[in-house]
Amino acid sequence: MCLAVAGRITEIDGKQAKVEVLQTTVAARLDLLGGDVNVGDYVLIHAGFAINKIDEQEAKELEELWEELGGASW
């Protein structure tokens, strides 16, 4: 089973980003998104790669669901 988590991009340096996920900052590669992302955007992260850009509402819903499922820390 694969799992992706939602986070907000806080910094971009080339194809590398810092993403805030569940109050933790993680590194994520942006190669798979084709350059159409900016600081403040929300993305799904899997295995160190941002795999999809999502809107803020979807990110909030996914975070709430994560907390309902036990809220394991990142």
N, C-alpha and C positions, 0 to 999 in steps of 0.2 A: 504494500500500500504506500502511496506517495502522499506527502503532506506539504502544503505550501502555507506560509503565514503572511499576513498582511502587515505592511509597515509604510511609514512616511519618509520620503527621501529628505535628508537634512543637509547633505553636501554631495557635490559631484566633482570628481577629478578625472577627466577623460572618460574611460569606460568603467570606472570604479565609483561606487557610491557608498555613503554612510546612510543607513536606514534605521529609523527608530521603530523597534518592534517590541511591544509589551514593556515599555519603559527601559529598554536596553538598546544600545546602538550596535548594529552589526554591519559587516561589510558585504556588499553584493555587487556582482558584475552586471553591467547593463547591456552587454553584447547582443542579447536576444531581443531587445526592444527597438532596435533600429534608430536610436537617437532621439526619439520623440518623448523624452521625459525631462522634467525640470525639478529643481528643489521645491518641495511642498507637495509633489505628486505622490499618490499612493500606488504601491505595487505589491504583487504577490511574489514571495521569495521561496525558492526551492533549491536546495543543495548549493547555496551561495550565488545563485543567479536570480535576477529579477525576471520573471517569466511572463508577466502580464501587468499592464497598467489598469487600475480600477479606480472607481470614484470614491469619494470620502464616505458616502453612505454605506456602500458595500464593505469598506474597510471596517467601519464601526460595527456593522452587523456580524462580521467574521470575528472581531475581537470579543463581542458579547457572547457569541457561540463558544469560542475558546474558553472563556471564563465559566460558562455553564458546564462545560465538559470536564472541569476540574482545575482549570487555570494553571496548569504546569508552567513554570518559568522557562524562558528561552534559554 
